[in-house]
């Protein structure tokens, strides 16, 4: 699915290995049928796609009858996405967009982040793919960006966003998303990464101030790391009833959970000569103290 190897997807065998109790895990079985159905559609085997649709409907209903509401909902999301592509195969773009949009709307009603259960193909990404195929890159870009807001760093959403931006004439966003794609898969020899490198070689890499703020896990941004600030110590120095505070505003790399985890490019404040911190350096003075603050803006643009 991620490689868009539709022939391989179409050849998948559901309910394998056969000795597992598949009747207890409707959602797990549905994932293979979903991939197989999409592969069949892309391989022009609509009868096989219809079999996948029928089996997914039965699995959704079985999950609902078993009281597995969350699993039934996630099967239904994938079912609507598959049905959208089935409609597209019949050149019914209006029905395809309606079904894909309903999958996006249904996912928005779920109450937990889609880690497990979750979709191999996020509905907003699928909607973007449909819109791009139909020839509406502006709406496709919006769909891909919606997908990235929920599923950040996904290879195919980044690729779709870059292509949609390029097709709609938004060179800045095309550069931004191609840059993110290369950053996400820096050692990949995939054709799509080559496409991104080729585009960036002509337009130049995205500058830090215009690149996406998202930093994938394990990436190296070259920016100073944000340090946590417990607000236990006031910034600056106090002498003769005057507190002098020298601050710098700079771009920084904020790893929110762990140093090797995902992060964000942010504008952060540092004491002059010190690391950027979040929260920013604390300015605290007693009544009557004079305050002298200097701020150096190191942001580009």
Secondary structure as GFF3:
##gff-version 3
##sequence-region A 1 301
A	DSSP	alpha_helix	6	10	.	.	.	ID=ss1
A	DSSP	three_ten_helix	22	24	.	.	.	ID=ss2
A	DSSP	alpha_helix	26	42	.	.	.	ID=ss3
A	DSSP	alpha_helix	46	65	.	.	.	ID=ss4
A	DSSP	alpha_helix	69	89	.	.	.	ID=ss5
A	DSSP	alpha_helix	93	108	.	.	.	ID=ss6
A	DSSP	alpha_helix	123	134	.	.	.	ID=ss7
A	DSSP	alpha_helix	137	150	.	.	.	ID=ss8
A	DSSP	alpha_helix	155	167	.	.	.	ID=ss9
A	DSSP	alpha_helix	171	184	.	.	.	ID=ss10
A	DSSP	alpha_helix	191	203	.	.	.	ID=ss11
A	DSSP	beta_strand	214	215	.	.	.	ID=ss12
A	DSSP	beta_strand	224	225	.	.	.	ID=ss13
A	DSSP	beta_strand	227	228	.	.	.	ID=ss14
A	DSSP	beta_strand	237	239	.	.	.	ID=ss15
A	DSSP	beta_strand	242	255	.	.	.	ID=ss16
A	DSSP	beta_strand	263	271	.	.	.	ID=ss17
A	DSSP	beta_strand	276	278	.	.	.	ID=ss18
A	DSSP	beta_strand	290	297	.	.	.	ID=ss19
###
